């Protein structure tokens, strides 16, 4: 039986590094850091394997948090969205404090 070639998954290439300045209009950065990011990190820290939260589950949890923290800012969290990228990638810590 002939084996099919392995599927190679390439990360999304961004033309610029995203920052908190790329968040949707109306997001208060203090609320973003103190409420949104910290709530998501608390969730991750309480999960069985905080180093391996599946993207779909992460997006679902972030969406619930978003809707609670920013009820007046319509936004959909996806695995390619700015919010997801900022929270899930290590350089967030440069912008966190």
ABEGO torsion letter per residue (X at the ends): XBBBBBBBBBBBBBABBBBAAABBBGBBAAAAAAAAAAAAAAAAAABABAABBBAAAAAAAAAAAAAAABAABBBBBBAABAAAAAAABAAAAAAAX
